[in-house]
Amino acid sequence: MARPRTKLAPVGRPGAGTFRVLAMAATPQLRRGADPPLEPSLPLPQMLRLGAHGIVRDFRQRRREPALRRRPSARALDPRLHRPIFIIGAPRSGTTFLGSCIGRMPEVSYHLEPMLTKAAVGCVYARSWTEDRSAAIFRSSYAALLLAAFHGGRRFADKTPENGFIVPFLGRTFATAQFVHIIRDGRDAAVSHAKQPWLTTAALSSGRQGSARAGWGPYPRWWVEPDRREEFSAVPDIVRTAWCWRRFTEAALEGLAGLPGGRVLRVRYESVVSDPLTAAEAMADFLDASAAGREALREGLVMARTESVGRWRNVLSESDITDVEREIGPLLAQLGYV
């Protein structure tokens, strides 16, 4: 089955042909077809491994972070998913920080990028599975994580940036779910992302993989536009990470636009950093937080680092800025960053 093309309108990129020419000089590994297929696949044995490894990883994370631990309640073995919370946004946009703050709330069971569902997002997006099968996999994976943590009765919260691509599916599958979307200046997000090895050319020969078993390196992921896959591998790292920010941000904005306002809260990273207490109050109101949950949000958000805003001005060269804004300039303007 051919992968359906994205509904997102292509953003104008004058001069993008330069990088298409450079794609011809892509590494031999990429030109031989080592990059992932257009349509992701997830065989049953791999799903079972990811599910089991994800529970172990989740347990270890809870041991490392005392703020995420909860005493079992009388409903500890209740597998029902009550008003789940999805924290979405582009990588390096503050999703992990925001998720950890929401995870401090005593009424929440927080889970950082569950391995099985993170890997399954590409299959849902490509419509490789029926919606019933996709829904069953997400529900059963979340219920297993909830029970393994003895967190039954609490609100399940998932922080996975890729979920931004399947918001309509998640909204239908979890009819009472709420979505918190954090948006950051794409230039800052790109600078932060480029410091990580996940999309860099230098990571090509590392053989390393992410939590969902995706290889590190400049490989075109399932979310890259099909007609630009070779170009994605050839552009500089900073352009590739800016590209990632654009795709994740556009997808989330489009998906959330179809949901009623009471299910969506948009948060600016820069606002959280400059006025964390106001951000905490808005978030607590949106999530109907308990008094203890409201205080937990305040305590978490005040730890935001102010020096993380505007860092791109001291890091990017003039040519870097030109290349990055060629790729993401229209979206930066739409969001009021330029």
Backbone torsions as a table, in degrees:
resi	resn	phi	psi	omega
1	MET	NA	128.9	-178.4
2	ALA	-73.8	143.6	-179.8
3	ARG	-71.1	126.2	179.2
4	PRO	-64.2	140.9	178.7
5	ARG	-71.0	150.0	178.9
6	THR	-63.8	148.9	177.2
7	LYS	-84.8	-8.3	-178.0
8	LEU	-69.1	135.9	177.9
9	ALA	-71.4	138.2	179.0
10	PRO	-65.6	139.8	179.3
11	VAL	-85.9	136.1	-179.4
12	GLY	-62.7	133.8	-178.3
13	ARG	-136.3	80.5	178.1
14	PRO	-55.9	132.3	177.4
15	GLY	86.6	3.4	-178.1
16	ALA	-64.7	-20.1	178.8
17	GLY	-61.3	-24.5	177.4
18	THR	-58.0	-44.7	-178.7
19	PHE	-74.0	-26.4	176.4
20	ARG	-67.6	-35.9	176.1
21	VAL	-66.6	-42.9	179.1
22	LEU	-61.5	-25.5	-179.0
23	ALA	-60.7	-25.5	179.3
24	MET	-65.7	-20.0	179.8
25	ALA	-98.8	17.8	-179.6
26	ALA	-61.5	160.0	-175.8
27	THR	-60.4	151.7	-179.5
28	PRO	-57.4	-36.2	-178.2
29	GLN	-60.2	-40.8	-178.3
30	LEU	-72.6	-40.0	-177.3
31	ARG	-69.6	-21.9	177.9
32	ARG	-80.7	-1.0	176.6
33	GLY	93.1	24.4	179.4
34	ALA	-76.6	-10.3	-179.5
35	ASP	-72.4	157.8	-176.5
36	PRO	-60.6	151.3	179.0
37	PRO	-68.2	161.9	178.9
38	LEU	-60.4	-38.6	-178.0
39	GLU	-107.0	112.6	-178.3
40	PRO	-64.1	153.1	174.9
41	SER	-131.1	155.3	-178.1
42	LEU	-147.4	86.1	-178.8
43	PRO	-61.8	156.4	-176.9
44	LEU	-56.2	-45.7	179.4
45	PRO	-58.8	-38.4	178.7
46	GLN	-68.6	-37.4	177.6
47	MET	-61.4	-42.8	-179.8
48	LEU	-64.8	-40.8	178.3
49	ARG	-64.1	-45.2	-179.7
50	LEU	-63.1	-39.7	179.1
51	GLY	-63.0	-45.4	-179.6
52	ALA	-67.7	-46.0	179.3
53	HIS	-63.8	-34.5	179.6
54	GLY	-64.3	-38.2	178.1
55	ILE	-65.6	-42.2	178.7
56	VAL	-64.4	-45.0	180.0
57	ARG	-62.3	-40.6	179.3
58	ASP	-62.2	-42.8	179.1
59	PHE	-62.6	-43.4	-179.9
60	ARG	-64.9	-38.8	178.7
61	GLN	-62.7	-40.0	-179.3
62	ARG	-66.8	-33.8	177.0
63	ARG	-68.0	-35.3	-178.9
64	ARG	-74.4	-29.2	-174.2
65	GLU	-118.4	95.9	-178.1
66	PRO	-55.9	-30.2	-177.7
67	ALA	-64.0	-18.1	-178.8
68	LEU	-93.2	-7.1	-177.7
69	ARG	-78.4	147.1	178.6
70	ARG	-136.4	145.1	171.2
71	ARG	-76.6	136.1	178.9
72	PRO	-58.1	137.3	177.0
73	SER	-100.5	-177.6	178.9
74	ALA	-65.1	-19.5	-179.7
75	ARG	-105.8	24.2	-174.5
76	ALA	-56.7	-28.9	-177.6
77	LEU	-105.9	22.6	175.9
78	ASP	-86.9	113.4	-174.6
79	PRO	-83.8	-1.5	-175.8
80	ARG	-68.3	142.6	-177.4
81	LEU	-97.6	103.3	-175.3
82	HIS	-96.5	112.8	177.0
83	ARG	45.0	62.5	-179.3
84	PRO	-61.8	157.4	-178.9
85	ILE	-119.1	129.0	176.0
86	PHE	-112.6	120.7	176.7
87	ILE	-101.1	116.0	-175.6
88	ILE	-128.6	164.6	-178.7
89	GLY	157.1	167.5	178.8
90	ALA	-68.6	151.9	175.7
91	PRO	-54.2	141.8	179.7
92	ARG	64.6	28.6	176.5
93	SER	-104.8	5.9	-179.4
94	GLY	101.4	11.0	-178.5
95	THR	-64.5	-41.5	-178.7
96	THR	-66.2	-43.1	178.1
97	PHE	-62.5	-47.0	-179.0
98	LEU	-64.5	-41.6	178.8
99	GLY	-61.7	-40.9	-179.8
100	SER	-66.1	-32.5	177.2
101	CYS	-68.7	-44.5	176.5
102	ILE	-64.3	-35.4	179.1
103	GLY	-64.5	-18.3	177.5
104	ARG	-73.1	-19.9	-177.1
105	MET	-65.9	128.7	-175.0
106	PRO	-63.7	-22.0	-179.3
107	GLU	-87.3	3.5	-174.3
108	VAL	-114.0	141.3	169.7
109	SER	-108.9	105.9	-171.0
110	TYR	-96.3	137.7	-178.2
111	HIS	-136.2	122.4	-175.6
112	LEU	-89.1	106.9	174.6
113	GLU	47.1	65.9	177.4
114	PRO	-50.6	130.8	-169.1
115	MET	-62.8	-43.5	-176.8
116	LEU	-67.9	-51.0	-177.0
117	THR	-69.2	-32.5	176.5
118	LYS	-60.6	-43.0	178.7
119	ALA	-71.2	-27.9	-176.6
120	ALA	-79.3	-16.6	-176.1
121	VAL	-56.8	-42.9	-179.3
122	GLY	-60.2	-37.7	178.7
123	CYS	-67.9	-39.2	178.1
124	VAL	-66.2	-44.5	-178.6
125	TYR	-62.4	-40.9	-178.9
126	ALA	-80.3	-6.2	-177.4
127	ARG	59.9	37.6	175.9
128	SER	-69.9	-26.4	-179.6
129	TRP	-114.8	162.4	170.8
130	THR	-70.8	159.1	179.3
131	GLU	-64.9	-35.4	178.2
132	ASP	-62.1	-42.9	179.6
133	ARG	-65.6	-44.5	179.5
134	SER	-59.2	-45.3	-179.0
135	ALA	-63.2	-40.8	179.9
136	ALA	-63.4	-39.6	-179.8
137	ILE	-66.8	-44.1	180.0
138	PHE	-66.7	-45.2	-178.1
139	ARG	-63.5	-45.6	-177.3
140	SER	-68.7	-36.7	178.2
141	SER	-65.1	-45.4	179.9
142	TYR	-65.5	-41.8	179.5
143	ALA	-62.6	-39.6	179.3
144	ALA	-63.5	-42.3	178.7
145	LEU	-65.2	-40.0	180.0
146	LEU	-63.3	-45.0	-178.9
147	LEU	-70.5	-39.4	-179.0
148	ALA	-62.2	-30.4	178.8
149	ALA	-87.8	-2.2	-174.1
150	PHE	56.6	42.0	-177.0
151	HIS	-109.7	17.0	178.8
152	GLY	-52.5	141.0	-178.8
153	GLY	93.8	-13.4	178.6
154	ARG	-98.4	162.8	179.4
155	ARG	-76.4	123.9	178.9
156	PHE	-76.5	129.1	178.4
157	ALA	-123.8	129.0	-178.0
158	ASP	-120.5	122.5	172.5
159	LYS	-106.1	101.1	177.1
160	THR	-140.4	110.7	-178.8
161	PRO	-54.7	-38.0	-177.8
162	GLU	-61.1	-22.3	179.5
163	ASN	-60.6	-19.0	177.5
164	GLY	-61.2	-21.9	-179.7
165	PHE	-81.5	-13.7	-175.8
166	ILE	-126.9	31.6	-179.0
167	VAL	-55.9	-45.6	179.8
168	PRO	-58.2	-41.3	177.3
169	PHE	-62.6	-46.7	-179.5
170	LEU	-64.1	-38.0	179.3
171	GLY	-64.1	-36.4	178.0
172	ARG	-75.7	-40.9	-175.6
173	THR	-70.5	-36.2	-179.3
174	PHE	-120.2	86.7	-169.0
175	ALA	-64.8	-19.5	-179.2
176	THR	-105.8	8.3	-176.4
177	ALA	-68.1	151.5	172.5
178	GLN	-118.4	149.3	-175.9
179	PHE	-121.8	129.2	174.4
180	VAL	-112.9	115.7	-176.3
181	HIS	-110.5	116.8	178.1
182	ILE	-100.6	133.2	-178.0
183	ILE	-120.4	135.8	179.6
184	ARG	-129.1	153.1	173.2
185	ASP	-50.5	122.5	-175.5
186	GLY	-61.1	-25.8	178.5
187	ARG	-71.5	-41.1	175.6
188	ASP	-66.2	-42.1	179.3
189	ALA	-62.4	-40.5	-179.2
190	ALA	-66.3	-41.5	178.2
191	VAL	-61.9	-45.3	179.9
192	SER	-65.1	-41.7	-178.4
193	HIS	-66.4	-38.0	-177.5
194	ALA	-66.8	-18.2	176.8
195	LYS	-77.6	-15.2	177.8
196	GLN	-92.1	155.9	-175.1
197	PRO	-83.7	-4.9	-165.3
198	TRP	-58.6	-40.2	-176.4
199	LEU	-114.9	8.6	-171.7
200	THR	-84.0	151.0	176.1
201	THR	-63.9	-34.9	-178.9
202	ALA	-62.2	-24.9	-177.9
203	ALA	-85.2	0.5	-173.2
204	LEU	-57.1	-40.6	-174.9
205	SER	-98.0	7.9	-174.8
206	SER	-74.3	-28.0	-176.1
207	GLY	73.0	5.8	-177.5
208	ARG	-78.6	156.8	179.5
209	GLN	-132.7	155.7	176.3
210	GLY	-84.8	-174.6	-174.8
211	SER	-63.7	-26.9	179.5
212	ALA	-98.6	18.1	177.3
213	ARG	69.0	24.7	174.3
214	ALA	-87.9	132.6	-177.7
215	GLY	-68.9	145.8	174.9
216	TRP	-77.4	152.9	177.3
217	GLY	130.1	-179.4	-174.7
218	PRO	-83.8	25.4	-179.9
219	TYR	-65.7	140.4	175.0
220	PRO	-70.2	120.5	177.9
221	ARG	-78.9	174.5	-178.2
222	TRP	-62.9	-20.3	-177.1
223	TRP	-88.9	-1.7	177.4
224	VAL	-78.0	139.7	179.0
225	GLU	-57.2	131.2	-175.8
226	PRO	-54.5	-36.9	-176.8
227	ASP	-82.7	4.1	-179.9
228	ARG	-125.5	15.8	-174.3
229	ARG	-62.5	-44.6	178.9
230	GLU	-64.3	-39.0	179.0
231	GLU	-62.2	-39.9	-179.2
232	PHE	-57.4	-40.1	-178.7
233	SER	-71.8	-21.9	-172.9
234	ALA	-96.0	-21.8	-174.8
235	VAL	-71.2	161.3	174.9
236	PRO	-60.2	155.8	-178.4
237	ASP	-54.2	-42.5	-175.4
238	ILE	-66.3	-32.8	176.4
239	VAL	-71.9	-38.4	179.9
240	ARG	-62.7	-42.0	180.0
241	THR	-72.4	-32.3	174.5
242	ALA	-66.7	-40.4	176.0
243	TRP	-56.2	-46.3	178.4
244	CYS	-57.8	-46.7	178.8
245	TRP	-57.6	-44.1	-178.7
246	ARG	-62.7	-47.7	-176.7
247	ARG	-63.6	-45.2	-178.9
248	PHE	-66.6	-39.8	-177.4
249	THR	-71.0	-44.0	178.6
250	GLU	-61.2	-44.3	-177.7
251	ALA	-61.9	-44.6	-179.3
252	ALA	-65.3	-43.4	179.7
253	LEU	-60.9	-43.0	-179.3
254	GLU	-66.6	-45.0	-178.1
255	GLY	-65.9	-40.5	-177.9
256	LEU	-72.3	-23.3	-178.6
257	ALA	-62.1	-22.8	-179.0
258	GLY	-88.8	0.7	-179.4
259	LEU	-102.7	150.8	176.8
260	PRO	-65.7	151.8	-174.5
261	GLY	-56.4	-34.3	-178.0
262	GLY	-67.4	-8.7	-179.8
263	ARG	-104.1	-2.5	-173.0
264	VAL	-130.7	132.9	171.2
265	LEU	-127.3	122.5	176.1
266	ARG	-100.0	133.2	-176.1
267	VAL	-126.3	131.9	174.1
268	ARG	-90.2	128.6	178.6
269	TYR	-55.7	-42.2	-177.5
270	GLU	-64.6	-33.8	177.6
271	SER	-70.9	-37.9	177.4
272	VAL	-61.3	-42.8	-177.8
273	VAL	-68.8	-41.8	-175.2
274	SER	-78.8	-29.9	-177.9
275	ASP	-145.1	72.0	-174.0
276	PRO	-64.3	-30.8	-177.7
277	LEU	-69.7	-39.9	176.0
278	THR	-65.0	-40.9	177.6
279	ALA	-62.0	-39.6	-179.7
280	ALA	-64.1	-41.7	180.0
281	GLU	-64.5	-42.8	179.6
282	ALA	-63.6	-40.5	-179.6
283	MET	-69.2	-41.8	179.5
284	ALA	-63.2	-41.4	177.6
285	ASP	-62.9	-44.5	-178.4
286	PHE	-62.2	-41.7	-176.2
287	LEU	-88.9	3.4	-177.0
288	ASP	52.3	49.4	-174.5
289	ALA	-68.6	149.0	171.4
290	SER	-70.5	170.2	177.5
291	ALA	-59.0	-42.1	178.8
292	ALA	-68.2	-35.8	178.0
293	GLY	-67.2	-39.2	177.8
294	ARG	-62.1	-43.9	179.5
295	GLU	-66.3	-37.7	178.5
296	ALA	-63.4	-39.0	177.3
297	LEU	-64.1	-43.2	178.2
298	ARG	-59.2	-47.5	-177.9
299	GLU	-62.9	-34.1	-179.7
300	GLY	-77.0	-47.8	-173.3
301	LEU	-69.0	-27.0	179.9
302	VAL	-67.8	-9.7	178.8
303	MET	-87.1	4.3	177.9
304	ALA	-60.3	142.2	-176.0
305	ARG	-95.4	119.0	-176.6
306	THR	-68.6	-28.1	-176.6
307	GLU	-71.0	-6.3	-178.7
308	SER	-82.9	-5.3	-179.0
309	VAL	-95.6	129.2	177.5
310	GLY	77.7	14.3	-178.0
311	ARG	-62.9	-27.7	-177.4
312	TRP	-58.8	-28.1	-177.7
313	ARG	-63.6	-29.5	-178.5
314	ASN	-98.0	-3.6	-174.7
315	VAL	-111.3	-41.0	-174.2
316	LEU	-84.2	138.3	173.2
317	SER	-78.9	169.7	178.8
318	GLU	-60.1	-40.5	179.6
319	SER	-68.6	-36.0	175.7
320	ASP	-60.9	-45.2	-178.7
321	ILE	-61.8	-42.1	178.8
322	THR	-60.6	-47.1	-179.2
323	ASP	-64.2	-44.0	-178.2
324	VAL	-65.6	-45.7	-176.7
325	GLU	-72.4	-21.9	172.2
326	ARG	-64.0	-36.0	-178.3
327	GLU	-83.0	-37.8	-171.4
328	ILE	-124.0	4.3	-175.7
329	GLY	-53.5	-48.9	-179.0
330	PRO	-58.5	-38.6	179.8
331	LEU	-72.9	-36.8	174.6
332	LEU	-58.1	-43.4	-179.8
333	ALA	-66.0	-42.2	179.0
334	GLN	-58.9	-35.8	-178.4
335	LEU	-90.3	0.6	175.9
336	GLY	84.2	17.6	-179.9
337	TYR	-88.7	-14.9	174.3
338	VAL	-135.5	NA	NA
